[in-house]
Amino acid sequence: MTLGGLTLAISILVDDATVTIENIERHLHLGKDLYTAIFDGASEIALPALTGAIMTMGVATANSILMVSFAHQRLAAGVPPLSAALEAGANRIRPVLRTALAMIIGMVPMALALGEGAE
């Protein structure tokens, strides 16, 4: 689950970089000079991209901490390392999914550009 979160964060950053480059090209074709096109193109995506990336990385980090700390507790109880890792994955999957779902639900209004300042 944590590797999936990190993969998602990296793919979001790559996608946002592509959109930013396309925005800069569009502003250049509108006749703006290079620096204005870069500033306008980057400012259109910068805040939502940064917010999404930070939240995704934060959730992935929090979920990995949950799993590793549970595995450490099982190791301290004398469980073999492989069994501790498998138990951590099986027992912590629900909290990990709840955390990820809460982030997704919280990010939907921003992703759909709903609410104040979405024009």
VEXDRENVEX-858224 format. One record per residue: residue in one letter; residue number from 1; z, x, y negated of N, C-alpha, C in turn. Coordinates in Angstrom, 3 decimals, padded with zeros to 6 digits. Atoms other than C-alpha are relative to their C-alpha. Layout:
<sites>
SITE aa   i     n.c3     n.c1     n.c2    ca.c3    ca.c1    ca.c2     c.c3     c.c1     c.c2
SITE  a NUM        Z        X        Y        Z        X        Y        Z        X        Y
...
</sites>
This chain:
<sites>
SITE aa   i     n.c3     n.c1     n.c2    ca.c3    ca.c1    ca.c2     c.c3     c.c1     c.c2
SITE  m   1  000.000  000.824  001.189  000.000  000.000  000.000  000.000  000.869 -001.254
SITE  t   2 -000.064 -000.868  001.167  000.809  002.822 -002.420 -001.326  000.695 -000.233
SITE  l   3  001.303 -000.633  000.142 -002.452  004.609 -001.734 -001.017 -000.995 -000.528
SITE  g   4  000.889  001.036  000.528 -004.237  001.325 -002.377  000.225 -000.216 -001.490
SITE  g   5 -000.296  000.138  001.422 -002.468  001.007 -005.735 -000.565  001.145 -000.818
SITE  l   6  000.561 -001.152  000.701 -003.451  004.513 -006.743 -001.525 -000.058 -000.029
SITE  t   7  001.448  000.154 -000.036 -007.028  003.872 -005.638 -000.460 -001.031 -001.010
SITE  l   8  000.324  001.034  000.976 -007.078  000.707 -007.712  000.118  000.537 -001.419
SITE  a   9 -000.177 -000.553  001.346 -005.746  002.557 -010.756 -001.140  000.935 -000.368
SITE  i  10  001.092 -000.930  000.278 -008.380  005.269 -010.461 -001.311 -000.757 -000.196
SITE  s  11  001.238  000.762  000.161 -011.160  002.729 -010.000 -000.015 -000.762 -001.319
SITE  i  12 -000.072  000.662  001.308 -009.950  000.829 -013.079 -000.340  000.984 -001.112
SITE  l  13  000.290 -001.005  001.023 -010.050  004.031 -015.125 -001.483  000.362 -000.028
SITE  v  14  001.429 -000.321 -000.063 -013.570  004.865 -013.916 -000.827 -001.152 -000.575
SITE  d  15  000.716  001.156  000.518 -014.761  001.330 -014.658  000.140 -000.100 -001.514
SITE  d  16 -000.215  000.071  001.444 -013.206  001.384 -018.119 -000.736  001.112 -000.729
SITE  a  17  000.772 -001.087  000.608 -014.792  004.751 -018.834 -001.473 -000.370 -000.079
SITE  t  18  001.401  000.430  000.001 -018.178  003.320 -017.872 -000.251 -001.042 -001.084
SITE  v  19  000.136  001.031  001.034 -017.666  000.294 -020.117  000.073  000.627 -001.386
SITE  t  20 -000.109 -000.667  001.290 -016.610  002.553 -022.986 -001.290  000.717 -000.351
SITE  i  21  001.267 -000.688  000.246 -019.760  004.647 -022.628 -001.097 -001.000 -000.356
SITE  e  22  000.985  001.032  000.321 -021.866  001.494 -022.600  000.232 -000.570 -001.400
SITE  n  23 -000.306  000.486  001.345 -020.062  000.250 -025.726 -000.458  000.982 -001.069
SITE  i  24  000.432 -001.017  000.964 -020.743  003.531 -027.514 -001.511 -000.018 -000.136
SITE  e  25  001.471  000.087  000.053 -024.434  003.318 -026.582 -000.455 -001.216 -000.795
SITE  r  26  000.365  001.227  000.719 -024.585 -000.250 -027.881  000.192  000.178 -001.504
SITE  h  27 -000.246 -000.224  001.426 -023.038  000.775 -031.206 -000.999  000.992 -000.588
SITE  l  28  001.021 -000.933  000.486 -025.473  003.675 -031.493 -001.335 -000.710 -000.212
SITE  h  29  001.248  000.753  000.149 -028.403  001.301 -030.945  000.061 -000.980 -001.164
SITE  l  30 -000.144  000.867  001.174 -026.991 -000.927 -033.700 -000.154  000.775 -001.300
SITE  g  31  000.257 -000.812  001.180 -027.563  001.978 -036.077  001.222  000.682 -000.578
SITE  k  32 -001.196 -000.665  000.511 -024.038  003.291 -036.488 -000.092  001.497  000.260
SITE  d  33 -000.016 -001.438 -000.245 -023.448  007.006 -036.848  000.875  000.303  001.221
SITE  l  34 -000.631 -000.367 -001.267 -022.023  008.894 -033.871  001.509 -000.236 -000.008
SITE  y  35 -001.454  000.108  000.021 -018.370  009.010 -034.931  000.473 -001.450 -000.107
SITE  t  36 -000.352  001.417  000.112 -018.241  005.357 -035.941 -000.267 -000.718  001.321
SITE  a  37  000.328  000.618 -001.292 -019.953  004.354 -032.678  001.051  000.352  001.048
SITE  i  38 -001.027 -000.419 -000.959 -017.437  006.372 -030.650  001.306 -000.731 -000.282
SITE  f  39 -001.256  000.662  000.347 -014.469  004.908 -032.534 -000.060 -001.489  000.329
SITE  d  40  000.113  001.440 -000.258 -015.729  001.317 -032.351 -000.134 -000.300  001.491
SITE  g  41  000.190  000.230 -001.435 -016.838  001.587 -028.714  001.261  000.231  000.801
SITE  a  42 -001.237 -000.299 -000.731 -013.586  003.145 -027.549  001.104 -000.988 -000.346
SITE  s  43 -001.081  000.903  000.391 -011.357  000.783 -029.516 -000.139 -001.381  000.634
SITE  e  44  000.193  001.297 -000.634 -012.892 -002.262 -027.803  000.664 -000.085  001.367
SITE  i  45 -000.520  000.033 -001.370 -011.541 -001.266 -024.385  001.305  000.772  000.142
SITE  a  46 -001.102 -000.948 -000.156 -008.759  001.224 -025.076  001.329 -000.650  000.366
SITE  l  47 -001.317  000.574 -000.259 -005.668 -000.979 -025.188  000.077 -000.750  001.326
SITE  p  48 -000.084  000.658 -001.312 -006.447 -003.280 -022.226 -000.111  000.984  001.165
SITE  a  49  000.153 -000.982 -001.074 -007.552 -000.307 -020.131  001.275  000.800  000.194
SITE  l  50 -001.232 -000.783 -000.083 -004.464  001.696 -020.941  001.139 -000.828  000.575
SITE  t  51 -001.057  000.876 -000.504 -002.149 -001.240 -020.306 -000.154 -000.241  001.497
SITE  g  52  000.245  000.235 -001.425 -003.762 -002.024 -016.950  000.261  001.229  000.850
SITE  a  53 -000.210 -001.239 -000.762 -003.729  001.592 -015.819  001.479  000.345  000.097
SITE  i  54 -001.428 -000.323 -000.016 -000.096  002.121 -016.804  000.752 -000.953  000.929
SITE  m  55 -000.696  000.957 -000.870  001.018 -001.073 -015.077 -000.318  000.250  001.471
SITE  t  56  000.374 -000.245 -001.391 -000.920 -000.297 -011.902  000.669  001.260  000.536
SITE  m  57 -000.656 -001.230 -000.430  000.419  003.245 -011.726  001.505 -000.215  000.136
SITE  g  58 -001.431  000.275 -000.076  003.945  001.982 -012.404  000.365 -000.784  001.244
SITE  v  59 -000.273  000.791 -001.207  003.783 -000.589 -009.623 -000.181  000.851  001.249
SITE  a  60  000.217 -000.866 -001.159  002.340  001.945 -007.187  001.152  000.984  000.167
SITE  t  61 -001.128 -000.935 -000.062  005.113  004.411 -008.070  001.272 -000.703  000.465
SITE  a  62 -001.211  000.735 -000.392  007.861  001.798 -007.759 -000.041 -000.370  001.481
SITE  n  63  000.116  000.366 -001.408  006.543  000.644 -004.395  000.176  001.213  000.908
SITE  s  64 -000.174 -001.193 -000.830  006.372  004.188 -003.061  001.458  000.443  000.025
SITE  i  65 -001.424 -000.350  000.035  009.947  004.847 -004.186  000.795 -000.908  000.934
SITE  l  66 -000.674  000.930 -000.915  011.095  001.712 -002.336 -000.176  000.418  001.450
SITE  m  67  000.275 -000.339 -001.399  009.424  002.814  000.890  000.628  001.327  000.392
SITE  v  68 -000.553 -001.319 -000.328  010.519  006.441  000.738  001.522 -000.060  000.071
SITE  s  69 -001.465  000.079 -000.051  014.142  005.578 -000.055  000.480 -000.731  001.258
SITE  f  70 -000.372  000.690 -001.237  014.254  003.130  002.858 -000.177  000.925  001.203
SITE  a  71  000.220 -000.947 -001.097  012.790  005.773  005.182  001.106  001.062  000.025
SITE  h  72 -001.096 -000.977  000.058  015.423  008.269  003.970  001.301 -000.590  000.542
SITE  q  73 -001.196  000.652 -000.539  018.170  005.766  004.753 -000.062 -000.062  001.522
SITE  r  74  000.141  000.073 -001.459  016.810  005.319  008.262  000.127  001.386  000.629
SITE  l  75 -000.151 -001.366 -000.509  016.563  009.096  008.735  001.477  000.403  000.028
SITE  a  76 -001.430 -000.318  000.052  020.205  009.440  007.669  000.765 -000.713  001.112
SITE  a  77 -000.648  000.755 -001.082  021.082  006.835  010.318 -000.362  000.568  001.369
SITE  g  78  000.328 -000.648 -001.260  019.576  009.121  012.991 -001.285 -000.475  000.651
SITE  v  79  001.278  000.490 -000.548  016.204  007.400  013.483 -001.039  001.117 -000.116
SITE  p  80  001.048 -001.019  000.086  013.268  009.723  014.293 -000.935 -000.260 -001.202
SITE  p  81  000.814  000.140  001.213  010.906  010.372  011.339 -001.137 -001.027  000.113
SITE  l  82  001.104  000.947 -000.140  007.927  008.397  012.696  000.519 -001.439  000.041
SITE  s  83 -000.589  001.344 -000.057  010.100  005.404  013.529  000.535 -000.425 -001.362
SITE  a  84 -000.522  000.314  001.334  011.754  005.600  010.091 -001.129 -000.409 -000.931
SITE  a  85  001.145  000.342  000.851  008.359  005.563  008.379 -000.589 -001.352  000.377
SITE  l  86  000.537  001.293 -000.431  007.118  002.649  010.479  000.931 -001.150 -000.372
SITE  e  87 -000.958  001.035  000.396  010.304  000.670  009.846 -000.035 -000.240 -001.500
SITE  a  88  000.073  000.147  001.462  010.048  001.363  006.121 -001.209 -000.843 -000.375
SITE  g  89  001.201  000.789  000.288  006.512  000.001  006.087  000.158 -001.450  000.396
SITE  a  90 -000.147  001.371 -000.485  007.410 -003.068  008.118  001.045 -000.784 -000.802
SITE  n  91 -001.089  000.712  000.674  010.648 -003.916  006.291 -000.203 -000.142 -001.504
SITE  r  92  000.145  000.033  001.451  009.551 -003.196  002.730 -001.330 -000.622 -000.450
SITE  i  93  001.304  000.533  000.391  006.112 -004.860  002.830  000.135 -001.231 -000.888
SITE  r  94 -000.162  001.211  000.828  007.366 -008.165  001.384  000.386  000.343 -001.441
SITE  p  95 -000.290 -000.355  001.403  009.052 -006.602 -001.697 -001.179  000.689 -000.697
SITE  v  96  001.157 -000.674  000.579  005.988 -004.419 -002.229 -001.058 -001.024 -000.394
SITE  l  97  000.988  001.031  000.314  003.672 -007.426 -002.058  000.448 -000.891 -001.152
SITE  r  98 -000.509  000.821  001.113  005.914 -009.458 -004.370 -000.164  000.730 -001.328
SITE  t  99  000.144 -000.787  001.226  005.911 -006.660 -006.936 -001.458  000.057 -000.439
SITE  a 100  001.428 -000.066  000.327  002.133 -006.283 -006.751 -000.508 -001.352 -000.479
SITE  l 101  000.434  001.337  000.402  001.602 -010.040 -006.989  000.525 -000.354 -001.389
SITE  a 102 -000.546  000.262  001.335  003.904 -010.287 -010.012 -000.801  000.733 -001.067
SITE  m 103  000.815 -000.739  000.957  001.884 -007.576 -011.747 -001.356 -000.664 -000.180
SITE  i 104  001.313  000.636  000.079 -001.396 -009.287 -010.908  000.073 -001.290 -000.805
SITE  i 105 -000.157  001.258  000.734 -000.166 -012.655 -012.176  000.266  000.281 -001.483
SITE  g 106 -000.283 -000.343  001.386  001.160 -011.014 -015.330 -001.201  000.542 -000.750
SITE  m 107  001.178 -000.589  000.643 -002.145 -009.272 -016.009 -001.175 -000.967 -000.111
SITE  v 108  001.122  000.954  000.026 -004.381 -012.332 -015.471 -000.339 -000.453 -001.421
SITE  p 109  000.381  000.423  001.353 -004.130 -013.593 -019.096 -000.735  001.087 -000.785
SITE  m 110  000.688 -001.070  000.702 -005.138 -010.180 -020.413 -001.388  000.232  000.587
SITE  a 111  001.299 -000.212 -000.636 -007.936 -009.827 -017.872 -000.995 -001.093 -000.373
SITE  l 112  000.867  001.113  000.358 -009.319 -013.253 -018.760 -000.143 -000.163 -001.514
SITE  a 113  000.040  000.036  001.464 -008.833 -012.590 -022.505  000.458 -001.339 -000.520
SITE  l 114 -000.595  001.237  000.480 -006.671 -015.657 -022.972  001.133  000.327 -000.960
SITE  g 115 -001.155 -000.163  000.877 -004.067 -016.065 -025.665 -000.345  000.571 -001.347
SITE  e 116  000.144 -000.461  001.369 -003.524 -014.646 -029.092 -000.744  001.334 -000.061
SITE  g 117  000.757 -001.226  000.192 -005.941 -011.970 -030.266 -001.123  000.212  000.993
SITE  a 118  001.014 -000.149 -001.040 -008.493 -012.634 -027.523 -001.421 -000.216 -000.501
SITE  e 119  001.334  000.307  000.501 -011.407 -013.377 -029.810 -000.950  001.137  000.121
</sites>
